[in-house]
Amino acid sequence: VTFHIGCNATQTGLWSGLTDGRDVNQTPLLWEVEGQSATMDCSHIKDISYRQMYWYRQLPGETMKLVVYTVADTEPDFEPDFRGGRFSATKPDAHSGTFTVENLQPEDNGLYFCAVSQHSDTGSLTS
């Protein structure tokens, strides 16, 4: 599922489009005034092992970038370009989460993606 945030002097719009997201749902449409905040919801109906949630952003003419990685009941792990600023994320449980952009600006115009994945153990292997 994708989001498009478009800004002008008075309003900001968020749109979503389905990208093989049968089990993942996002906020379909949201309008906000520039300078306000916009919160996108994401939820899924997969089993509880899909507890990891990722939020990505793709600006016009650029490649997709990971913004934040979240796991239920832990602090979100923001990528360096998105730390300590206008972005926040919550993950209250295995099946849902939110991503918020504060103080919306024209440079926030782009596509926003939510993705979920199963927990995987990344421990070392021994032979």
RODO-2510 file (C-alpha; in nm, 4 decimals, decimal comma):
residues 127
     n   res          X          Y          Z
     1     v     0,0000     0,0000     0,0000
     2     t     0,1367     0,3432    -0,0857
     3     f     0,0746     0,6961     0,0379
     4     h     0,1248     1,0152    -0,1531
     5     i     0,1664     1,3322     0,0473
     6     g     0,1169     1,6439    -0,1620
     7     c     0,1685     1,9906    -0,0175
     8     n     0,0686     2,3371    -0,1291
     9     a     0,0248     2,6608     0,0590
    10     t    -0,2994     2,5568     0,2238
    11     q    -0,3542     2,1815     0,2295
    12     t    -0,1683     1,8545     0,2335
    13     g    -0,3248     1,5397     0,0923
    14     l    -0,2421     1,1774     0,1552
    15     w    -0,3544     0,9078    -0,0858
    16     s    -0,3042     0,5338    -0,0797
    17     g    -0,2986     0,2761    -0,3549
    18     l    -0,2960    -0,0990    -0,3211
    19     t     0,0267    -0,2833    -0,4055
    20     d    -0,0414    -0,6527    -0,3403
    21     g    -0,1425    -0,5625     0,0138
    22     r    -0,4317    -0,7994     0,0630
    23     d    -0,3372    -0,8618     0,4256
    24     v    -0,2064    -0,5106     0,5030
    25     n    -0,4298    -0,2028     0,5315
    26     q    -0,3412     0,1676     0,5456
    27     t    -0,5307     0,4950     0,5829
    28     p    -0,6938     0,5470     0,2399
    29     l    -0,7137     0,9294     0,2251
    30     l    -0,6221     1,2109     0,4608
    31     w    -0,6093     1,5869     0,4086
    32     e    -0,4122     1,8171     0,6372
    33     v    -0,3080     2,1819     0,6297
    34     e     0,0600     2,2573     0,5698
    35     g     0,2298     2,3011     0,9061
    36     q    -0,0027     2,0477     1,0714
    37     s     0,0703     1,6807     1,1366
    38     a    -0,0462     1,3794     0,9366
    39     t    -0,0774     1,0319     1,0893
    40     m    -0,0983     0,7187     0,8762
    41     d    -0,2326     0,3958     1,0233
    42     c    -0,1171     0,0498     0,9209
    43     s    -0,2610    -0,2843     1,0274
    44     h    -0,2490    -0,6426     0,9076
    45     i    -0,4406    -0,9676     0,9475
    46     k    -0,1405    -1,1975     0,9258
    47     d    -0,0536    -1,4108     1,2266
    48     i     0,1191    -1,2743     1,5370
    49     s     0,4655    -1,3745     1,4098
    50     y     0,4434    -1,0750     1,1700
    51     r     0,5349    -0,8304     1,4440
    52     q     0,7932    -0,6208     1,2600
    53     m     0,6681    -0,3099     1,0779
    54     y     0,8654    -0,0916     0,8384
    55     w     0,7795     0,2519     0,6994
    56     y     0,9404     0,3671     0,3739
    57     r     0,9347     0,6977     0,1862
    58     q     0,9977     0,7598    -0,1828
    59     l     1,0364     1,1204    -0,2938
    60     p     0,9830     1,2153    -0,6599
    61     g     1,2833     1,1131    -0,8697
    62     e     1,4493     0,9268    -0,5820
    63     t     1,4727     0,5665    -0,4691
    64     m     1,2709     0,4322    -0,1784
    65     k     1,4321     0,4842     0,1641
    66     l     1,3630     0,3120     0,4930
    67     v     1,2410     0,5673     0,7468
    68     v     1,1782     0,3565     1,0558
    69     y     1,1624    -0,0009     1,1808
    70     t     0,9273    -0,0879     1,4671
    71     v     0,8468    -0,3880     1,6847
    72     a     0,5556    -0,4004     1,9288
    73     d     0,6180    -0,2338     2,2659
    74     t     0,9712    -0,1140     2,1818
    75     e     1,1128     0,2225     2,0807
    76     p     1,1099     0,2802     1,7036
    77     d     1,4464     0,2566     1,5267
    78     f     1,4720     0,5541     1,2886
    79     e     1,7276     0,5768     1,0108
    80     p     1,9825     0,8583     1,0695
    81     d     1,8205     1,1041     0,8235
    82     f     1,4889     1,0791     1,0098
    83     r     1,5999     1,0934     1,3764
    84     g     1,5155     1,3694     1,6212
    85     g     1,2932     1,5565     1,3826
    86     r     0,9398     1,5689     1,2576
    87     f     0,8801     1,1931     1,2308
    88     s     0,7365     0,9559     1,4900
    89     a     0,6032     0,6010     1,4915
    90     t     0,4075     0,3797     1,7289
    91     k     0,3591     0,0031     1,7404
    92     p     0,1243    -0,0827     2,0291
    93     d     0,0774    -0,4466     1,9271
    94     a     0,1767    -0,7067     1,6671
    95     h    -0,1035    -0,6140     1,4270
    96     s    -0,1024    -0,2336     1,4093
    97     g     0,1120     0,0769     1,3995
    98     t     0,1186     0,4441     1,3022
    99     f     0,3595     0,6802     1,1297
   100     t     0,3329     1,0574     1,1810
   101     v     0,4880     1,3500     0,9966
   102     e     0,4788     1,6707     1,2036
   103     n     0,4822     2,0231     1,0592
   104     l     0,4042     1,9122     0,7021
   105     q     0,6183     2,0813     0,4370
   106     p     0,6208     2,0723     0,0545
   107     e     0,9323     1,8521     0,0642
   108     d     0,7217     1,5795     0,2308
   109     n     0,5538     1,5185    -0,1059
   110     g     0,6132     1,1531    -0,1973
   111     l     0,5000     0,7946    -0,1601
   112     y     0,4837     0,6334     0,1844
   113     f     0,4796     0,2565     0,2262
   114     c     0,4051     0,0325     0,5225
   115     a     0,5376    -0,3242     0,5237
   116     v     0,5308    -0,6070     0,7767
   117     s     0,7526    -0,9110     0,8173
   118     q     0,7918    -1,2126     1,0381
   119     h     1,0349    -1,2140     1,3244
   120     s     1,3563    -1,3885     1,2292
   121     d     1,6375    -1,5003     1,4537
   122     t     1,9648    -1,3519     1,3331
   123     g     2,1881    -1,5395     1,5747
   124     s     2,5217    -1,6731     1,4552
   125     l     2,5441    -2,0101     1,2874
   126     t     2,7884    -2,2766     1,3979
   127     s     2,9166    -2,5670     1,1948
***
